[in-house]
């Protein structure tokens, strides 16, 4: 059955995506919430409070330390940025003490670094932290964001009757498109509808560029595991909705913070890539462990995340404390993540050739291990056995590239030709 599900993933047509030309691949960037939450006390903590200084400094670091070149392009403001009241014209405004230059000036600064600015709003009367929401102001707020030069809107779902969620998210989507500015639209529509009924993912995909399904991520392994388990348990519903223009969002990367071991950080990075998730890290890149930075900027993992085929992976095997997740990639390739769920003992081995996607090795395939360290595992065959050792709560991440009979003959011919040209061995 797992093989059939994976095959269906390759051929099922996607529902129409939001037609704004954005998010053809999962978005990458930085978002303040998990690490900096609603810290509005700039007198006591000027370096870390929600202020224009924080976002300007993040833009500096992202432009200077390889984040932008790795693909992280959005610097995103979350909740707690605005004044508690709208201005005399009914428009949102940034807190004047913490954002003395306003959002427009901040956007210009972020753009000057070759990056994009994201902002936060809410579909209801108030944001989750009690700041003004957009209900009754969708057109005004969309135009305000466009006038400021905003590039992404994260739109939350607090203080809203759940039966009106769909209407509200659709209305803001239309309002954003009507501004004429390209603004990536990140929704939380299904997150707030799931407690009452199964959301309509066809409508969500036609409305939003990515969408949250489940609870907020915390800086803990139990939180990351709960997101993975929810995703796997609902994958038959949510996976078909993902593709270029619209993506399931399992929430932020907490890599580089305090709660995950390095193996667990590797697991989050690998599984978020398999899930074709937006890679929006919430950490402090001004002061981050070099190993965490290297992991977040790993070009091989990012290549899986950004693969142009645009198919979300899924869990295909759960056995003996292991999970196998597989994601189809372009050119017939496959990414495979082997997660060791045990949290005691030492490394354990799993036979990767037991995964449904191993059929790509008929007649042969080339296997590359990306995590926990990059190495070539060589040419494998369909009947071959390939085991990988995985640390507790860690993940081995591999790519499988099929080799046809013609390619095999070509490789053998090139090898023979090279040996004939090499001359005598002295």
Secondary structure by P-SEA (a helix, b strand, c coil): caaaaaaaaacccccccccccccccbbbbbbccccccccccccccccccccaaaaaaaaaaaacccccccccccccccccccccccccccccccccccccccaaaaaaaaaaacccccbbbbcccccccccccccccaaaaaaaaaaacccccccccccccccaaaaaaaaaaaaaaaaccbbbbbbcccccccccccccaaaaaacccbbbccccccccaaaaaaaaaaaaaacccccccccccbbbbccccccccccccaaaaaaaaaaaaaaccccccccccccccaaaaaaaacaaaaaaaacccbbbbbbccccccbbbbbbbbccbbbbbbbbbccccccbbbbcccccccccccccbbbbbbcccbbbbcccccccbbbbbbbcccbbbbbbbbbbcaaaaaaaaaaaaaaaaaccccc
